[in-house]
Amino acid sequence: MWRGEAFQVKLSTAALPGIALGLGGGLLGVVLAPLAPGLHMGLVGLGLGLVFPLSMYIVFTGSLKSGAPRRGVEALAPVLAVSSAILSLLLYLAGLPWRPLAASALAFLGLHTLLQLVGWRRREPRWPLLYPPIAGAVSLALPLEGLGVVELMLRIGLYLDAPMILVVSLYTVARNYGRRPTSQLMAAVLAPNALALALAILGLGLHATLALAGLLAYYPALGLHRAPELLRRASRLPGPAGGTLRYMAASHLLTIPPMLLSLHPQATMLVKLHLLYIGFIGVHIILHAPLLLPQVARVKLSKNYQPIPPALLSAGAIVRAVAPDVSYIIVLAALAAAAVQFRPEGVVGTRGLAGPRRS
């Protein structure tokens, strides 16, 4: 019987195709928004909403255990997760059923995550890491309520991307704000999402509003109720450290207005979808990508941590409800600002390729 001892892979290598295709496809989808709405929805919802975060989550959960190559089933699970996610995107583009393969990708992601938790020696709780792939897979398996692809992409955002953001931020960024992930804190943040998912399973239409409202618990859990103190501390830190802390705190605060607007009684499902993807998920991608991508893609990025791109995304999300064309221009400006601000400056581990260093 094959046991796979000879099969091994580094998690960054397994995840890199998904990171590249998910991010590239999602950005292409943003550009195509006014020209091909259906293509835009799939590329953004499955590229930036499924393929890219799934691939980054593989690297993140693996890093909590070790950076060593994985063997056997522990190597096969992330490969199958990324491959299934990419294929589900291709099936959507071809007009073929894609949900079963997307749910399978999340099942493989859950298996990968479970294998990383075997022999866990960290003090932090383990169970929250399993919640995003489980909740995401369950949400995709539920019957539709009549809104088609908009409803499906909103489910992915609410029950996969949002929990991933909550968990990853509480395990990493929260430490910079003086918080430590505990079981009680994780439970308090994820409980509203789990309750909303239960309502979705029962077919109750209020689940999206509850899931969005539950995201507001994320901010005090992170420690952002102490934002003025954090910004003062950032101004006292020397060099890039102060700029990085200020950039993170400002970016997180900029996601609050879109989330509050998503709770407006007149906000339609489509409005909620854009507020979530642009004003929350998009801001977090621009927040985390410059910090994490160099570790995965081995590319040095300039360290100009000004919160201009997240501010533009937050504004674009809010404006989208009343002026979609203006919002489109603002979002493109945000992406252009991010490309300039975080431009490549060389390859990690090499010298003489990066040019003059920036402080």
Buried (B, 14 or more C-beta within 10 A) or exposed (E): EEEEEEBEBBBBBBBBBBBBBBBBBBBBBBBBBEEEEEBBBBBBBBBBBBBBBBBBBBBBBBBBBEEEBBBBBBBBBBBBBBBBBBBBBBBBBEEEEBBEBBBBBBBBBBBBBBBBBEEEEEEBBBEBBBBBBBBBBBBBBBEEBEBEBBBBBBBBBBBBBBBBBBBBBBBBBBEBBEBEBEEEBBEBBBEBBBBBBEBBEEEEEEBBBBBBBBBBBBBBBBBBEBBEEBBEBBEEEEEBEBBBBBBBBBBBBBBBBBBBBBBEEEBEBBBBBBBBBBBBBBBBBBBBBBBBBBEBBBEBBBBBBEBBBBBBBBBBBBBBBEEEEEBBEBBBBBBEBBEEBBEBBBBEEEEEEBEEEEE
